[in-house]
Amino acid sequence: MINPDYFFKFLKKNNINFFAGVPDSVLKNTKNFFSTINNKHHIITANEGLAVSACVGYHLSTNNLACAYMQNSGLGNAINPLISISHQKVYSIPMLLLIGWRGSPGIKDEPQHMLKGKITPNLLKLLGIKYCILNKNKDFYKLKKIISFAKRNKQTVACLIKKGTFESSKLKKKENVIKKTFIKRENFIEEMLSQINIKTKIISTTGFTSRELNQIRNNKKIKKGSDFYMVGGMGHSSMVALGASIKSKETLICLDGDGSFLMHLGAIASIAANARSNFKHILLNNFSHESVGGQPTNIEKINLKNLVKSAGYKKFYSIKNINETSQILKKFIKSKGPSFLEVQIKPISMQNLKRPKNLLTIKKKFMKSF
Ligand SMILES: Cc1ncc(C[n+]2csc(CCOP(=O)(O)OP(=O)(O)O)c2C)c(N)n1
C-alpha cells in the first residue's frame, strides 16, 4: 500500500503544487490532503475535461506541471482537451494525470467498470500518454521517471492507481462547512414511490441514489412505476430521461445528484427547450459527492431556482424539511413540466447497500413498461 500523504510530499518535491479533478472512490484517501490546501492550489471541477483544462491554464501562467485527478470512467470526459489542447501535436502541455483505475484486470468490480478498466492502458497508449502503475513504494522511481519525461518533453503522462492502493491518510481532515440538511434520501425515495402513478418511469443517477432506489423497491416489494438505474454514465441521467420522455405519455422522473447534475449542466438548456409536460427533474442535493467520500460539489452558491427557471423549466419547487415533503411532492408530481424539484438531503446513506444486478433484465423490464 501507498501512504497518500507521502505521495503528495513526493509530488511537491517534484514541484507539482496544483491539482484539479473530480473525486473518485479509489482516490478517496487523498481527500484529507485536498481539504488542507487552499483553492489557489486545488479545484474540484464539474467534470474531468475541465480538470485537464484548468491544468493547461495553470501551466500557461506558471510554466509548471499540474496534476489532473480522476476516475478512469472520467477519462472519457477528458479525451477532448487531452487530444485537442494539451497533446504534443497541438500545444504540447505537460501534465500529470492521476487516475483511479476501477476494473483493473484481476480485481473484481462492477460491470460498468470492467470494460473501461480493461481498455484504460490501451486508451492511454492511443492518446500517446506514457503511464506508470503505482502499487508499492518501490514504484516511486517509475513515477519520478515519467514526471521528468513530462517536463523534458512537454508531454502529458499518467499514474494509474488500483483499488486499495492508497492507505488512510494521517492528516487531519479540514471539515467542509456543508449546509445543514434534515431529510434522509431513503425517506424521500420511499415517499416518492408511495406517491407516483403505476406507469411512472424513474431514471436514477450514479452512486448511492440508484442503489437506494433499487434496495427500497426490493425490500418493500413496491411494484408501482419502473426504474432504469444509471450505474455508470455519471451526469447523463437527465438526458437519458429527456430522450425517454419525448415519445411517452407517462410521467418521467429523473432522480439526479448534485455532482451528476453539475457534471453536464448544459443538459438543462436542452431539457427546457425540448421536454414536454411529463418531464420531472428531481435533484437530491446533499451538496457533496457522497458516494465517493463526501467532497464538496460547489453547488452551494448556485441559486437553483434562478438557474433552471432562466433556462426555461416551467416550475421550481424546493423541499428542505421532512414535514413539507409530502405536500410539495404532490404539487410537483401534479405540475405541468418540465418541472424541477430540489430536495436538500443529508449526506447519509442506507446501511448494507447492495448494487443493482442483471442490468440487461433491468433494461428489458423498463422497456416493457412503455
Ligand atoms: C465520469 C465519472 N466521473 C467520476 C465518477 C465517480 N463517481 C461516482 S459517484 C460520484 C459522486 C456523484 O455525486 P452526486 O451526483 O452528488 O451523488 P451522491 O454521491 O452525492 O449521492 C462520483 C464522482 C464516475 N462514476 N464517473
The ligand as a Tripos MOL2 file, in Angstrom:
@<TRIPOS>MOLECULE
LIG
   26    27     1     0     0
SMALL
NO_CHARGES

@<TRIPOS>ATOM
      1 C1        -17.4230   10.2540  -15.2990 C.3       1 LIG1
      2 C2        -17.3360    9.8560  -13.8630 C.ar      1 LIG1
      3 N1        -16.5650   10.5630  -13.0280 N.ar      1 LIG1
      4 C3        -16.4700   10.2120  -11.7190 C.ar      1 LIG1
      5 C4        -17.1440    9.1300  -11.2480 C.ar      1 LIG1
      6 C5        -17.0030    8.6930   -9.7860 C.3       1 LIG1
      7 N2        -18.2480    8.9680   -9.0500 N.ar      1 LIG1
      8 C6        -19.1900    8.0270   -8.8170 C.ar      1 LIG1
      9 S1        -20.4620    8.5940   -7.9370 S.2       1 LIG1
     10 C7        -19.7660   10.1060   -7.7950 C.ar      1 LIG1
     11 C8        -20.4000   11.1960   -6.9860 C.3       1 LIG1
     12 C9        -21.7090   11.6240   -7.5160 C.3       1 LIG1
     13 O1        -22.1260   12.7580   -6.7870 O.3       1 LIG1
     14 P1        -23.6460   13.1320   -6.7090 P.3       1 LIG1
     15 O2        -24.2580   13.0940   -8.0420 O.co2     1 LIG1
     16 O3        -23.7590   14.4070   -5.9430 O.co2     1 LIG1
     17 O4        -24.2980   11.9510   -5.8700 O.3       1 LIG1
     18 P2        -24.0080   11.4850   -4.3490 P.3       1 LIG1
     19 O5        -22.8220   10.6060   -4.4340 O.co2     1 LIG1
     20 O6        -23.7910   12.6970   -3.5130 O.co2     1 LIG1
     21 O7        -25.2390   10.7490   -3.9770 O.co2     1 LIG1
     22 C10       -18.5380   10.1650   -8.4640 C.ar      1 LIG1
     23 C11       -17.6790   11.3710   -8.5490 C.3       1 LIG1
     24 C12       -17.9270    8.3970  -12.1710 C.ar      1 LIG1
     25 N3        -18.6300    7.3230  -11.8120 N.pl3     1 LIG1
     26 N4        -17.9940    8.7860  -13.4460 N.ar      1 LIG1
@<TRIPOS>BOND
     1     1     2 1
     2     2     3 ar
     3     2    26 ar
     4     3     4 ar
     5     4     5 ar
     6     5     6 1
     7     5    24 ar
     8     6     7 1
     9     7     8 ar
    10     7    22 ar
    11     8     9 ar
    12     9    10 ar
    13    10    11 1
    14    10    22 ar
    15    11    12 1
    16    12    13 1
    17    13    14 1
    18    14    15 2
    19    14    16 1
    20    14    17 1
    21    17    18 1
    22    18    19 2
    23    18    20 1
    24    18    21 1
    25    22    23 1
    26    24    25 1
    27    24    26 ar
@<TRIPOS>SUBSTRUCTURE
     1 LIG1         1 GROUP 0 **** ****
